[in-house]
Amino acid sequence: MYNPNITGYSVDEGPFLISLEQAKMLYGRLPSSYNLLPPVKPSDGVVDERAPNKVLNLDLGFILKTWLAADKRRNLKPFVIDFFSSWHRDYQREFGITVTPLHNLNDHNDVGNVIRANKRTLEQLSSLDINSALLDHGVMKKEILHSIAPDRIVAKAVDAIARKIANGSRSPHLDALLSQLKARQVLDRFPFINSDLFPLKQYADEIANALGEIARFVDLPGCDALRFATGQGVEFAYAPRDLSYLQLGRVFGDCTSDKKHLQGNCQTENIYWTVFSWIMDSNYQILVASIDGKPAIKCHILPLFVDVLQTGRERYPCLFVDAIETTAPFRMEEKGAAEQLNPIFAEAFDSLIKEVQSIADRMGIPFVYSERFSNTAWVREELEKLPEIYLDTKRIVKIDELEDVFSCASAFCSAHGYTPPDAVFMEIQARNTYLISETIIGSNKSFGVLRGDPANGLPAKYAFGV
């Protein structure tokens, strides 16, 4: 039976480790109590009682899903970053590391520099008198123009100009206006000239993507220095903390799918419940690698701390890769799949490892370790090639455990009129001794070393008990 220890935090108990089954029994809720499932189900024409299956984080999950689904523009990122920024913990002062590289791949100062360098162009786009421009270029008649709702005018104008050009009415002025209007569409979705609406520190990546999209239509000097999606080759982005975050497991067919039948391997325990604590944790990040604009690999990363008492090695920070999963088109299950990889898959995997190492560099963390389990055979084979380090899972520490996540979730619920949860739970694979059993001896577990010295782990006589 799959029954690992998971991390919990409750009002009464504070932080604690508890087995999955015990946590379900003591803290789980039934989906039927939230009207997510009926208490009975039809089976071959006969109505049967549904087998009780308690779920963790159900109260928090129901709240987050309800709030995010109410408006698809909603994003938890600014709230979570703001909360953690005001949390009492100072990682730089206490541990010599910074966690801001887990917020954005772009440096907000670089994004700010591009905005300042192009402020005039962006302000001209923002203040463009669309009605006058359309009348001057004969795109629409005045009576038609005035019949269109203001929030629809840009989209209607783009369509109208595109039709004119398609019908042979092309001119440099019309082409320029079309480019301006397409850039204005992007700016209207993200009016980042006003930093009060979209603070740079929180939205650096989103603003960089918007600038990159605008640069397709108008010249924005300096924009090439930023990281933004182009839909070509291997590219990286952090998973947005919006409604799509809750559906990532479905996209990748892994054990965090919100629909168990959409898992690539339905025999694997479904842990969708842990997604709701991940999304509220500013220090837990999901890095997504795309190939030609399509998601291919996701990589879960978080800072953890380890010590090795047997050698007197004091606690030190590591960036842990807690999971690497692929979407179905990139999944190859036959033995030796790693040797038959399409070159673009291999490039994506190698680039992913370098990206994680780069993030660790910016965080000031010299050690990067990886969980060896994956939903994909060739990824497991690649991870097996890494140097090996054994660590005692009981000595792997998440700073503050889940007190910060619990407090963030409680603050969010209170701010939006919901009842805060009594407890939250998270599965951290680095502590899980139920995966790839041949690499686990008691509480000691093998990890792949992406960067660092295996000598920083348990010596063989302690790891194997010999």
DOVEXLUM-553862 format. One record per atom (N, C-alpha, C, O): x, y, z. Coordinates in pm, whole numbers, plus 50000, padded with zeros to 5 digits. Layout:
XYZ ...
//
This chain:
500844988050000 500005000050000 500885012550000 501875013250072 500495022249919 501225034849911 500865043350032 499745048450041 501785044950125 501465052150248 502685059850299 503175057150409 503175069450221 504355076950265 504025086850375 502855090150397 505035091450443 504855102650535 504715115450454 505465117650359 503785123750493 503585136650425 503705147650530 503665145050650 503845159750483 504025171250571 502675177850597 501875179750505 502425181350722 501155187650757 501355199350852 502395200650916 500345207750859 500315218550957 498855221050992 498005222450903 498565221551121 497205224051164 497185234551274 498215237451336 496025240151297 495855250251402 496245244551537 496905251351616 495845232251564 496075226351697 497465220351712 498075221451818 497975213851606 499205206251617 500455213751573 501565209951610 500285224451496 501455230851437 502015221951327 501245214851262 503335222051303 503905213551197 504075199151243 504395196551359 503855189751151 504025175551186 504165167251060 503735171250951 504775155451075 504815145350971 503785134751007 503605131551125 503115129450906 502055119750931 501935110850809 502205115250697 501545098350828 501355089550713 500145094050633 499205099750688 500175091450503 499085095550416 497745089950461 496755097250469 497715077050491 496455070750530 495925076450661 494725078750675 496815078850757 496365084450884 495865098750866 494885102850927 496545106150780 496105119850752 494725120050689 493885128150726 494485110950595 493155110050533 492095106950637 491015112850638 492425097450726 491455093150827 491115104550923 489955106550958 492145112050966 491945122251068 491505135751011 490745143051075 492005139050891 491775152650840 491055153050705 490685163750658 490845141450643 490225141250512 488755144750515 488075143050617 488265149550402 486845152750384 486305144950266 487055141250176 485025142350266 484395135250155 483965145050046 483325155150076 484315142449920 483895151349811 482375153449807 481915164149767 481625143349848 480155144749847 479675155649941 478605161349920 480465158550046 480055168950140 480165182950077 479615192650130 480885184049965 480985196549891 480185196049761 480315204549674 479335185649750 478525183449630 479395181749505 478945184449394 480635177149524 481505174349411 481205160649352 481445158149234 480685151749434 480255138449393 478975135049467 478825138949583 478055127849404 476885123149478 477285111849572 478225104349541 476615110349685 476985099749779 476705085749726 477195075949781 475905084949617 475635071849556 475945072649408 475985083649351 476155060949344 476405060549201 475695048549140 475565038149204 475235049949016 474585038648949 475615028648900 476665032448848 475325015848918 476225005348870 475364994148812 474654987248885 475444992448679 474644982148610 473164983648644 472454973848666 472714996248647 471294998648671 470914998448817 469755001248850 471844995448904 471554995049048 472305006449115 473475008849087 471615013549204 472245024549274 472995019149395 472405013149484 474315021449396 475155016749507 475685028649585 475865039649532 475925026249712 476605036449790 478035037549741 478695027549714 478505050049731 479875052349687 480835048849801 480605052549916 481905041649768 482895038349870 483505051249924 483975059549846 483495053150057 484035065650112 485515066950084 486295057750111 485895078350029 487305080949999 487605095350039 487355104749963 488145096850157 488415110250208 489595116550135 490555109750097 489505129550117 490515137050041 491095147950129 490375154650203 492415149850120 493075160450196 492995173750121 492835174049999 493115184650195 493105198250138 491835201250061 491805210249978 490765193750088 489545195450010 488905209050034 488385215249942 488945213850160 488355226850190 489115238050118 488505246750056 490455237850128 491265247850060 491125246649909 490975256649839 491175234349858 491065232149714 489755237149657 489735243249550 488665234649728 487345239149683 487305254349675 486755260049580 487905261049775 487935275649777 488765281049661 488315289849587 489975275849644 490865280849540 490295278549400 490345287349314 489745266749380 489195263649248 487985272649218 487825277449106 487145274749319 485975283449303 486395297649269 485835303949179 487395302749342 487835316549322 488495318349185 488215328049114 489365309149148 490065310349020 489115308448902 489255315248800 488165299348915 487265296348804 486265307648779 485705308748670 486035316148881 485055326948868 485505337448765 484665344348708 486795338648743 487335348048645 488685342748600 489635342548679 488785338548476 490005332048428 491215341448424 492335336948401 490995354348445 492115363648453 492755363648591 493825369448611 492115357148687 492625357248823 493925349148835 494095338848769 494805354048920 496115347948936 496525349449082 496465360449137 496955338649144 497355338949284 498775344149304 499185346849417 499515345549197 500925349149208 501185361749290 502005361149382 500535373149262 500865385149340 500535383749488 501285388549573 499425377149520 499075375449661 500105366849732 500555370149842 500485355749669 501425346449732 502795353049749 503405351949855 503275359849645 504585366449656 504565377449761 505495378649840 503495385349763 503395395949863 503385390250004 504045395550093 502635379450023 502565373650157 503935368650201 504375371550312 504605361150116 505905355550153 506965366450169 507915364850246 506815377450096 507755388550110 507635395050247 508605400550298 506455394250306 506255400250438 506375389850551 506255393250669 506625377350514 506805366750614 508055369650696 508975376250647 508105364950820 509205368750909 510565363150867 511595367550918 510585353650774 511825346950737 512645355350639 512125359750536 513925357450670 514855364350580 515895354150534 516885351750603 515665348150417 516535337450369 517965342350345 518925335150372 518085354650296 519415359950267 520225361550396 521375357450404 519605367550495 520325370050620 520565357150697 521645355350755 519575348350699 519675336350782 520465325050715 521165317450783 520345323850583 520935312150517 521855315750399 522465306950340 521945328550367 522825332650258 522285329550120 523055329050024 520975327350108 520395324649976 519235334249952 518685339950046 518875335849826 517725344149791 516705335649717 517075327049637 515435337949744 514385329849681 513685337249568 512805331549503 514055349749542 513365357249436 513515351049298 512615352849215 514625343849266 514665337249134 513575326649115 513345322149002 512895322749222 511775313449209 510475320649173 509465314149146 510505333949171 509305341549138 509195344248989 508125342948929 510335347848928 510365351148785 511695346648725 512725346748793 511665342648598 512915339648528 513605352448484 514825352648467 512825363248465 513385376248431 513685384148557 512955383348656 514765391848553 515045401348660 514145413548639 514115419248530 513415417348743 512465428348727 513155441448691 512545450148629 514425442948728 515165455048691 515385455748540 515305466448480 515675444148479 515855443848334 514555447448262 514565454748163 513445442148312 512145445248252 511835460148266 511365466548173 512115465448384 511895479648407 512715488448314 512245498748268 513945484348287 514805491948196 514225492448055 514285502847989 513655481248009 513055480947874 511815489847870 511585496947771 511025489547975 509835498247980 510245512947976 509655520847902 511255516548055 511695530548058 512295534847924 512075546047879 513035525847860 513645529147731 512595530947622 512835538047524 511435524647638 510385525247535 509125532047587 508035530047533 509275540047690 508105546247754 507305554647656 506075554347657 507995562147572 507285570847477 506455562547380 505295565747354 507045551947326 506315543347232 505105537047299 504025536647241 505285532047420 504195525547492 503095535447528 501905532147523 503485547647564 502485557847596 501705561947471 500505564447478 502395562647356 501705565947231 500695555147195 499595558147148 501065542547217 500125531547192 498935532547285 497785530647245 499225535547411 498175536047511 497195547347486 495995546147512 497715558547434 496855570347414 496365571747270 495745581847235 496625561747187 496205562347046 494715565047034 493905557747092 494345575346959 492935578646933 492455569346822 492595572346703 491885558246862 491545547746766 490465552346670 490565549946549 489435558846721 488325563246635 488815572646525 488455571046408 489635582446564 490135592046464 490995584946361 490905587746241 491855575546407 492725568446315 491915560246214 492265559646096 490865554046260 490035545746172 489285554346071 489155550545955 488795565946116 488095575046024 489055580945923 488745581745804 490245585045969 491245591045879 491675581445769 491945585645657 491725568445802 492185558545704 491015552045629 491205542845550 489805557045655 488635551745585 488335537145614 487785530045530 488705532745734 488485518645769 487015516145797 486465505745758 486375525645866 484955524345900 484255537645882 484875548245892 482965536945856 482165549045853 481795552945996 481745544546086 481545565846015 481305571246149 480135564246217 480215560946336 479035561846143 477855555846206 478125541546251 477595537046353 478935534246175 479285520546214 480205520846335 480055513046429 481165530046331 482135531346440 481445534246572 481795528446675 480475543146570 479785547046693 478835536346744 478375537146858 478545526346661 477645515646705 478385504346776 477765495146830 479715504946777 480525494246837 480875497746981 481275509047010 480705488247071 481045490447212 482525493647225 483345487547157 482875503147313 484285507347327 485255495947353 486385496047304 484815485847430 485745474947462 485905465147347 486705455847356 485155467147238 485265458347123 485895465247002 486145458846900 486155478147014 486555485946897 487895481446840 488055480946718 488865478246924 490185474446873 490095461346796 490615460246685 489425451346854 489295438446787 488545439946654 488945433946554 487485447846653 486725450046529 487575457246425 487515454146306 488375466746471 489225474246379 490285465246317 490545466246197 490895456646397 491905447346346 491295438446239 491895436346134 490085433246265 489415424746165 489115432546037 489295427545926 488645444646055 488265452645938 489475455945851 489405455045728 490585459645914 491795462945837 492345450345769 492785450945654 492325439045840 492815426545781 492015423045656 492575418245558 490695425445659 489855422745542 490215432245427 490285428045311 490435444945460 490795454445356 492095450445287 492215450945164 493085446545369 494375442545312 494215430045226 494815428945119 493395420545275 493155408245199 492475411045066 492655403744969 491685421845062 490955425444939 491765434744849 491235440144752 493055436844882 493925444444794 494105459044830 494685466544752 493625463344947 493735477444985 494975480145069 494965489045154 496025472745045 497235474045127 497935487345100 498015492044986 498455493245210 499265505345199 500155505945321 499825500145424 501305512945312 502185513945429 501475519645551 501725515145663 500605529545531 499905535845643 498915525945708 498785525445830 498245518145623 497285508445675 498025497245748 497575492545853 499145492945693 499955482545760 500445487445895 500415480045993 500885500045901 501385505746027 500265506546131 500475503546248 499065510646086 497945511646179 497555497846233 497255496346351 497565487746144 497255474246187 498255469546294 497855463546394 499535472246272 500555468346370 500325475446502 500445469346609 500005488446496 499745496046618 498555490346695 498585489146817 497515486846622 496315481646688 496565467946751 496055465146859 497345459546684 497655446446741 498515448046867 498335440746964 499435457746863 500235460546982 499345466047094 499535462847211 498375474247056 497455480047155 496605469047221 496295469947339 496245458847145 495485447647202 496265441147316 495695437847420 497555439347295 498395433347400 498455442647519 498315438347633 498665455447493 498795465247601 497505466447682 497545468447803 496365465147615 495085465847686 494905454047781 494275455247886 495475442647743 495395430947832 496325432647952 496105426848058 497365440647933 498385441948037 498885456348043 499975459247995 498105465348100 498495479648102 499605482348202 499385488748305 500805477148171 501885477148270 502655490348276 503605491648353 502245500348196 502875513448213 502575518448353 503405525048416 501375515348402 500995518848539 501445507348630 500745497248641 502585508848693 503145497848773 502325494748898 502545484548963 501375503748932 500505500849046 499565489349013 499155481749101 499215488148885 498315477448843 499055464148831 498545453648872 500265464648776 501045452448756 502455454748808 503345458248731 502675452848940 503995455448998 505065446948931 504885434948911 506175453348898 507245446448826 507795434448902 508075424148842 507955435649034 508565424849109 507725412149104 508265401049102 506405413649100 505555401949093 505365396948949 505355384848925 505225406248855 504815402648720 505925404148617 505645406548499 507165402848658 508275404948564 508165395948441 508355400648329 507875383148461 507795373948346 506595377048258 506695376848136 505465380048320 504255382948242 504445395648160 504035396248044 505065405748220 505305418248148 506315416048036 506165421447927 507355408048063 508345404947960 507685397947842 508005400947726 506775388747868 506055381947760 505215391747680 505145390947557 504565401147750 503745411147680 504635420147594 504285423247480 505765424347648 506695432547570 507185425047447 507285430747338 507495412247465 507935404047353 506875403047245 507185403047125 505605402047288 504505401247190 504315414647120 504085414946999 504415425547195 504285438847134 505395441247033 505185447446929 506605436147065 507755438146977 507595431146843 508345433946750 506615422146830 506325416046700 505695426246606 505735424546484 505095436846663 504325446346583 504965460246575 504815467146475 505665464246681 506335477246680 507755475346735 508025465746807 508635484546702 510025483346744 510165487146892 509765497946933 510745478046971 511005480547112 512475477247139 512795465947175 513375486847123 514805484347146 515055478947286 514475483647383 515945468947295 516315463047423 515475451147464 515815444047558 514375448947392 513455438147430 514095424447413 513745415047485 515035423247320 515675410347295 516465405247416 516775393447425 516775414247509 517525410147628 516635403047730 517135397147826 515325403447709 514395397147801 514075382947757 514315379147642 513515375247850 513085361547818 511575361747802 510835365547893 511125357447685 509685356847659 509435345847556 510345341747483 508205341247551 507845330047464 507805334547318 507225344847285 508425326747231 508365329147087 507685317647012 507325318946895 507515306347082 506925294747018 507875287046930 507455278746850 509175289846944 510175283146861 511245276846947 511765283147039 511575264246917 512635257346989 512265254247133 511095253747168 513295252247215 513105248947356 513055261847438 513985269947434 511975263747511 511805275847592 511285272047730 510695261347749 511505280947828 511135278047966 510245289148022 510365300847987 509355285048110 508495294548181 508045287948311 507915275748319 507815296148412 507205291048534 505705289348511 505075297648445 505135278848565 503695276648551 502935288048617 503195290948734 502025294648547 501265305648607 500365300348719 499795289548708 500245308148825 499415303848939 497955308048917 497345314649001 497435303948802 496035306448770 495305293148759 495815282948806 494145293048698 493355280748692 494105269548620 493925257848651 494955273048524 495695262848448 496655255048538 496985243548507 497105261048648 498005254248741 497335241648797 497985231348817 496035242548821 495305231348879 495065220148778 494615209348814 495385222848651 495155212948545 496455207948483 496425200648384 497585211848540 498875207648484 499035192448487 499545186548391 498595186148595 498715171748605 497955164548495 498375154048447 496825170448455 496045164748345 496805166048214 496845156648134 497435177648192 498185179948069 499355170148057 499665165247949 500005167448173 501185158848172 500855144248205 501745135748204 499605141348234 499205127448258 499905121248376 500205109248375 500175129248481 500885123748597 499945122348716 498735124148704 500525118948831 499715115648947 499075127749014 498345126149112 499325139848962 498645151649016 497475155848928 496945166848943 497075147248836 495925150248750 494665151648832 494445144148927 493825161348796 492555162948867 491565151948828 490535150248893 491865144748722 491055133248681 491955121048679 492865120048596 491705111648769 492595100048781 492695092148651 493755086848619 491595091348576 491625083348453 492495089848345 492775083648242 492915102448366 493795109048269 495265107548305 496125112848236 495565100348413 496945097148445 497485087148343 496765078348297 498755088648309 499375079048219 499395065248280 499255055248210 499575064648413 499575051948486 498575053048600 498875059048704 497395047348581 496335048648681 496605040348806 495895041748906 497635031848802 497975023948921 498735032449024 498805028849141 499275043648979 500005052549069 499015060449153 497995065149103 499305061749281 498435069249372 498235083549322 499195090449288 496985087849317 496695101549276 496885111049394 496325108949501 497685121649373 497945131249481 497565145349439 498255155049471 496455146449367 495985159749323 495825169249441 496015181349426 495495164049557 495265172349675 496465181149710 496295191949766 497685176649677 498875184349716 499065196749629 499795205849668 498425197349513 498555208849424 498105221749493 498635232549466 497125220449582 496565232449646 497505238349751 497405250249783 498395230449804 499425236149893 500605241249810 501235251149847 500925234649699 502005239449613 501715253649563 502585262349565 500485255849517 500165268749454 500215280149554 500365291749515 500085276949684 500155287249788 501545288649846 501735296249942 502535281749791 503895282049842 504805289549744 505105284449636 505235301449782 506065309549695 507405302949666 508055306149566 507835293749754 509135287249737 509035273849665 510045266949648 507835270149622 507645257949543 507315262349401 506345269549379 508125258149305 507955263049170 507915251549070 508585241349087 507115253248966 507035243548858 507565250248731 506975259748680 508685245048682 509335250248562 508885241748443 509045229548444 508325248148343 507785241048226 508675243648104 508935255148069 509125232848041 509885233747917 508925231047800 508215221047799 508915240047704 508095238347584 508975236347463 510075241747454 508485228547370 509165226547242 508255231847132 507155226747111 508725242247062 507935248846957 506545252647008 505545251046940 506525257847131 505295263147188 504395253047256 503365256747311 504775240247254 503945229947317 504625224647442 505815221447439 503885223647554 504505218647677 505055204647659 504385196047602 506275202347707 506935189447688 507375183147821 507125171347846 508015191147906 508545186148033 508225196248143 508315208248121 507865191348260 507765200348375 508645195148486 508835183148504 509185204548560 510165201548663 509785208948791 509695221248791 509555201448899 509175207249027 510445209949109 511245200949131 510605222349153 511805225749229 511435233249357 510455240649360 512235231349461 512065238649586 513345237849667 514065227949657 513645247949746 514825247349833 514525239049958 513505241050024 515415229949990 515335222050113 516695222350181 517695226150121 516715218250306 517945218250382 518225204150433 517315197150476 519495200050428 519865186650475 521055187750569 521845197150562 521165177950656 522385176550733 522735161750741 521895153150718 523985158950773 524475145150781 525145143650917 526345146050931 524365139651014 524855139151151 526035129751167 526945132251245 526015118651090 527055108451106 528445113851073 529445108651124 528515124050989 529825129550953 530045143351015 531075149750992 529065147951092 529185161151153 528935172451057 529165184051090 528455169250936 528205179750837 526955187450877 525875181650891 527105200350894 525995208550940 524975210450828 525235207750711 523815215250868 522725217250773 523135226850661 523695237550687 522855222950538 523185231550425 522015231650325 521275221850316 521865242650251 520735243750157 521025236650025 522155236449977 519985230849966 520055224549834 518835229049755 517785231949812 518985229549625 517805230949540 517435216849496 518225210049429 516255212449533 515815198849502 514905198849380 513985206849370 515185189749289 514265186649180 513355175649232 513785164149247 512105179049261 511215169749328 510445160949230 509855150949270 510455164549105 509805156149002 510155161548865 510305173648847 510295152548768 510405156348626 509405147648550 509515135348551 508455153948485 507405146648414 507325151648270 507725162948241 506825143148180 506665147248040 505225145347995 504475137548054 504855152447890 503545150347829 503595137647744 504675132647712 502435132447709 502335119547639 503145118847510 503775108547485 503175129447425 503945128347300 505445126347322 506155121847232 505925129647442 507355128447469 507675116547559 508795115147608 506665108047581 506845096747672 507185084247592 506445080147502 508325078147626 508745065747561 509035055747673 509895058247757 508325044647674 508385035647789 509285023447768 509615016547865 509675020747644 510465008547623 511865010047683 512395021147693 512434998847722 513774998947781 514795004147680 514735000747561 515715012247727 516705018247638 516175030147563 516785034647466 515035035447609 514415046747538 515335058747534 515335066347437 516115060647640 517005072347646 517995072347531 518425083047487 518375060547484 519345059747375 518705062347239 519405064647140 517375062147234 516675063947107 515975077447099 515135079747011 516315086447190 515615099147198 515765107447072 516835108247012 514635113547032 514685123746929 515625134746979 515535138647095 516515139946894 517485150146939 516845162047009 517445167747099 515625165946968 514985177447031 514585174247175 514605183047261 514205161247201 513885157247338 515125158147425 515095163447535 516225152647371 517485152747445 517935167147472 518435170247580 517765175747373 518145189847390 517295196347499 517805203947581 515995193247499 515095198947599 515485194547740 515495202547833 515825181647754 516205176547886 517515182747933 517625187148047 518505183247844 519795189247881 519625204047916 520225208948011 518795210947838 518565225247864 517835227147997 518075236848069 516935217748028 516215218448155 517175217648273 517085225348368 518105208148266 519085206548374 519915219248388 520175223748500 520335224948277 521135237348282 520315248948339 520845257348411 519035249148305 518165259848357 518015258848508 518085268948578 517825246748558 517715244848703 519025248848772 519005255348876 520145245248714 521435249048770 521605264248769 522165270048863 521125270848663 521195285248655 520345291848763 520745301848823 519165286248787 518305291448894 518995290149029 518975299249111 519625278449050 520375276349175 521495286549189 521745291649298 522175289649078 523225299849081 522675313249128 523255319749215 521545317249071 520975330249107 520475330349250 520415340849313 520105318649301 519675317649440 520845317249537 520675319249657 522055314449485 523225313149571 523315299549636 523885298149744 522755289149568 522775275449620 523745266949537 523535265349417 524805261549598 525785253849521 525405239249497 526015232649414 524405234149570 524085219849561 522705217849499 521725224049542 522635209049397 521365206049330 521215190949323 522015184149260 520165185749387 519905171349389 518545168649324 517665177149322 518405156549272 517175153149201 516565140049249 517275130149268 515265140249267 514465128049281 514665119749154 514765125449046 514725106449166 514975098049048 513685092948983 513725087348873 512555094749049 511305089648995 510735099348890 510895111448902 510075093848789 509405101748687 508275093448627 508265081148641 507335100048560 506285092648490 506755087648354 505975081748279 508045089948322 508565086948189 509845078548199 510775082148271 509885067348126 510995057948138 512335064248100 513325062348170 512365071847988 513665077147945 514195087748042 515405089448055 513285094848111 513735104348213 514355096748330 515395100748382 513705085848371 514275077748480 515655072448440 516575072148522 515795068348314 517095063248268 518155074348271 519305071748308 517785086348232 518735097548235 519135100848380 520295103648408 518165100448469 518445103548609 519315092748674 520095095648765 519185080448627 520015069548680 521495071448646 522375066048715 521785079148540 523165081248498 523905091348587 525125092348582 523145098748667 523765109148749 524565103148863 524255092048908 525575110248912 526255105749034 525235104349147 524215111249150 525525095449239 524535091749342 524935097349478 526105097049516 523945102349550 524165106549688 523045100849774 521875101249736 523405095349890 522405090349984 522205100650095 523165106050150 520925103150126 520565112250234 519505105650320 518695097750271 519505108950447 518475104150539 517255113050521 517305125050551 516155107350473 514955115350447 514425122050573 513735132150565 514755116450690 514305122650816 515095135350847 514705143350932 516225137050775 517065148850798 516925159150684 517725168450674 515925157150600 515635166850494 514565176350548 513475171950584 514875189050552 514025198750622 513505209350525 514255215050446 512215211850534 511615223450466 511485234550571 510755233150669 512195245450550 512185256150649 510755260850674 510005263550580 510385261750802 509035265350846 508015254350816 506825255850842 508515242950760 507595232250722 506425238450645 506645244050538 505185237450694 504075243350620 503415254950695 502315259150660 504085260050797 503485271250870 503265283150778 502225289750785 504265286050690 504115297350599 503005294950497 502235304150466 502915282750444 501865279550347 500485280250412 499545285750355 500385274450532 499125274850605 498705289350631 497545292950613 499655297550674 499355311550705 498955319150579 498055327650583 499635316250468 499285322650341 497865318850298 497085327350257 497555305950307 496215301250271 495155307550361 494085311550313 495445308450490 494495314450584 494275329150553 493145334050557 495375336250523 495265350450491 494455352550364 493645361850356 494675343950265 493925345250139 492435343050165 491595350850118 492115332550239 490705329550266 490045340950342 488925345050309 490715346150443 490155357150522 489965369550436 488965376650450 490915372250346 490835384150261 489695383350160 489205393650113 489255371150128 488225369550025 486915363950080 486055359450005 486775364350212 485495360750272 485225345950285 484075341950296 486285337750284 486115323350301 486585319250441 487365326250505 486095307950487 486555302550615 487905295950595 488025286850512 488945300150669 490275294250651 490275279350685 489465274950766 491165271550624 491235257150653 491785254650793 492495263050849 491465243150849 492005239250979 493395233450966 494175233651061 493725228150846 495025221750826 495335221650677 494435222150593 496635220950644 497055219050506 498115208050502 498815205650600 498215201450385 499155190250370 499865191450236 499335196950139 501105186250232 501895186450110 502725173650103 503295169250202 502775167849984 503695156549963 504965161949899 504935167949792 506085159549965 507395163149913 508105150249877 508425142149964 508345148349747 508885135549701 510255132549762 510615120949780 511025143049793 512355140849850 512285132949980 513255126350018 511155133650049 510995126550175 510285113150157 510105105650254 509875110250036 509035098550009 509905086149991 510775085849903 509685076050072 510445063550060 509605052250000 509875040450024 508585055949922 507725045949858 507925045349707 507225037849639 508885052949654 509135053049511 510505047249482 511475050249552 510605038949377 511855032249338 512505025849461 513565030249507 511865015649512 512245009649640 513685004649643 514305004249750 514235000749526 515594995349526 516645006049557 517795002849584 516245018849555 517205029549587 517025034649729 517545045149765 516275027149812 515955031749947 516315020950048 515935009350033 517035024850151 517385015750260 516915022250389 517545031650439 515815017050444 515245023250563 514775037250531 513965039250440 515285047150605 514935061050577 515965067750487 515845079550455 516995060150446 518035065650359 517655063650212 517195052950172 517845074150133 517355073949996 518405079449900 519155088549933 518445073549781 519385077749678 518805089149594 517635088749553 519625099249570 519255110349482 520315111949375 521465107949393 519935117849263 520895121149159 521515134749189 520825144049232 522805135949167 523515148449192 523635156249060 524395152448971 522865167049050 522975175848933 524135185548950 524735190048852 524435188549075 525625196349105 525985194449251 525115194749338 527265192349278 527715190349415 528585177849425 528845171149325 529025175049545 529915163749572 529145152849646 528615155449754 529075140549591 528385129649662 528925127449802 528245121749887 530155131849828 530735130249962 530005138550066 530215136750186 529135147750022 528355155750117 527175147850172 526435152850257 526995135550125 525915127050175 526405116750272 527485118050329 525605106450291 525935095750386 527035086850329 526955082650213 528075083850408 529035073850365 528375060050355 527365057550422 528925051150273 528305038150246 527975030550373 526925024250382 528855030850471 528615022650592 527375027350667 526745019450739 527005040150651 525785044950714 524575043150622 523485039750667 524795045450493 523685044450398 523165030150388 521965027850382 524095020350388 523705006450369 523734998350497 523344986650498 524205004450604 524254997250732 525304986450736 525114976250801 526434988650666 527504978750663 528764984750723 529794977950730 
//
